[in-house]
Amino acid sequence: MTVRPMMNRDSQFFWDGTAAGELRIQVCNACGAKRFPPGPACPDCGALDRGHLATEGRGTVFSYVVHRHPPVPGREMPIVIALIELDEGVRMVGEVVDVADDEIEIGMPLRVDYRRVDDELTLPIWRLDTPRSSAARRPKEGG
């Protein structure tokens, strides 16, 4: 059993993005402010003109907690949960996988990945972001 997140008209773009393999954040079309979690009005200027952008899907651990108890049905303990500061400047909470509970640390670089739960839900999860080579960071020529 998976506890399902709230899906509504304010967040549907985010869930459509995870299903497509994109991590999307809300952006105000009036002032350009970025925000997460999404909401109906811009907290900076109050405008209701919302859009979104696809992030690079990279960030660092701002804070974290290791959940050991109580047990979560269908899940193995411990679960590592982090507050990730995205390169775009907003923070979001997510599960960190493939990093031991005694190895997680503030400042650790992470990249997003996705876990398909069922036809209606794909969750973002986070993994250690290994350093990319300079060739991988170079833009392709002619494209």
C-alpha positions as semicolon CSV with decimal commas, in nm:
position;residue;x (nm);y (nm);z (nm)
1;M;0,000;0,000;0,000
2;T;0,134;0,342;-0,096
3;V;0,017;0,658;0,076
4;R;-0,094;0,870;-0,217
5;P;-0,004;1,238;-0,246
6;M;-0,262;1,512;-0,292
7;M;-0,334;1,565;-0,662
8;N;-0,543;1,865;-0,762
9;R;-0,557;2,140;-1,023
10;D;-0,270;2,327;-0,855
11;S;-0,035;2,026;-0,865
12;Q;-0,149;1,827;-1,171
13;F;0,131;1,974;-1,387
14;F;0,384;1,832;-1,138
15;W;0,238;1,479;-1,152
16;D;0,205;1,495;-1,531
17;G;0,575;1,586;-1,532
18;T;0,686;1,296;-1,313
19;A;0,492;1,057;-1,539
20;A;0,687;1,202;-1,834
21;G;1,023;1,188;-1,652
22;E;1,039;1,563;-1,580
23;L;1,069;1,737;-1,245
24;R;0,855;2,050;-1,279
25;I;0,824;2,349;-1,050
26;Q;0,573;2,630;-1,058
27;V;0,675;2,970;-1,191
28;C;0,476;3,294;-1,178
29;N;0,417;3,423;-1,529
30;A;0,379;3,778;-1,392
31;C;0,698;3,818;-1,184
32;G;0,902;3,504;-1,257
33;A;0,911;3,379;-0,895
34;K;0,970;3,004;-0,865
35;R;0,794;2,802;-0,597
36;F;0,740;2,460;-0,458
37;P;0,499;2,331;-0,350
38;P;0,265;2,479;-0,609
39;G;-0,034;2,689;-0,515
40;P;-0,308;2,904;-0,666
41;A;-0,145;3,247;-0,621
42;C;0,211;3,378;-0,632
43;P;0,337;3,444;-0,277
44;D;0,561;3,724;-0,407
45;C;0,321;3,933;-0,618
46;G;-0,022;3,772;-0,566
47;A;-0,078;3,706;-0,936
48;L;-0,290;3,409;-1,040
49;D;-0,105;3,364;-1,371
50;R;0,083;3,040;-1,312
51;G;0,314;2,841;-1,534
52;H;0,585;2,585;-1,479
53;L;0,934;2,490;-1,588
54;A;1,119;2,162;-1,612
55;T;1,416;2,161;-1,375
56;E;1,755;2,005;-1,436
57;G;1,664;1,757;-1,161
58;R;1,974;1,822;-0,954
59;G;2,025;1,962;-0,608
60;T;2,189;1,913;-0,270
61;V;2,075;1,785;0,067
62;F;1,971;2,087;0,274
63;S;1,851;1,874;0,567
64;Y;1,742;1,516;0,625
65;V;1,579;1,269;0,861
66;V;1,614;0,893;0,885
67;H;1,274;0,736;0,950
68;R;1,316;0,422;1,161
69;H;0,984;0,393;1,345
70;P;0,690;0,349;1,325
71;P;0,689;0,091;1,045
72;V;0,538;0,195;0,714
73;P;0,323;-0,078;0,554
74;G;0,495;-0,227;0,251
75;R;0,823;-0,044;0,315
76;E;1,157;-0,155;0,455
77;M;1,308;0,058;0,731
78;P;1,498;0,284;0,752
79;I;1,372;0,538;0,497
80;V;1,598;0,835;0,423
81;I;1,398;1,155;0,363
82;A;1,574;1,476;0,262
83;L;1,491;1,839;0,205
84;I;1,661;1,893;-0,131
85;E;1,765;2,239;-0,245
86;L;1,727;2,233;-0,623
87;D;1,979;2,412;-0,844
88;E;1,684;2,636;-0,944
89;G;1,663;2,767;-0,586
90;V;1,352;2,600;-0,444
91;R;1,342;2,316;-0,192
92;M;1,139;1,998;-0,193
93;V;1,112;1,691;0,025
94;G;1,192;1,352;-0,123
95;E;1,310;1,001;-0,051
96;V;1,679;0,933;-0,104
97;V;1,751;0,580;-0,227
98;D;2,074;0,382;-0,261
99;V;2,243;0,596;0,006
100;A;2,292;0,432;0,346
101;D;2,128;0,598;0,643
102;D;2,472;0,655;0,799
103;E;2,618;0,802;0,477
104;I;2,364;1,075;0,400
105;E;2,499;1,424;0,473
106;I;2,413;1,786;0,429
107;G;2,551;1,922;0,102
108;M;2,549;1,581;-0,071
109;P;2,475;1,622;-0,445
110;L;2,159;1,444;-0,564
111;R;1,980;1,387;-0,892
112;V;1,618;1,297;-0,945
113;D;1,496;0,961;-1,067
114;Y;1,144;0,821;-1,085
115;R;0,956;0,529;-0,933
116;R;0,641;0,429;-1,119
117;V;0,388;0,312;-0,861
118;D;0,098;0,243;-1,099
119;D;-0,069;0,389;-1,410
120;E;-0,170;0,704;-1,221
121;L;0,131;0,772;-0,997
122;T;0,502;0,817;-1,060
123;L;0,702;0,945;-0,762
124;P;1,024;1,142;-0,780
125;I;1,305;0,978;-0,582
126;W;1,661;1,098;-0,531
127;R;1,997;0,930;-0,587
128;L;2,358;1,033;-0,536
129;D;2,467;1,254;-0,826
130;T;2,805;1,130;-0,938
131;P;3,030;1,397;-1,088
132;R;2,981;1,436;-1,460
133;S;3,280;1,446;-1,689
134;S;3,354;1,772;-1,869
135;A;3,256;1,600;-2,197
136;A;2,913;1,519;-2,055
137;R;2,861;1,884;-1,957
138;R;2,968;2,025;-2,292
139;P;2,677;2,115;-2,522
140;K;2,658;1,915;-2,842
141;E;2,781;2,098;-3,148
142;G;2,526;2,184;-3,412
143;G;2,230;2,118;-3,189
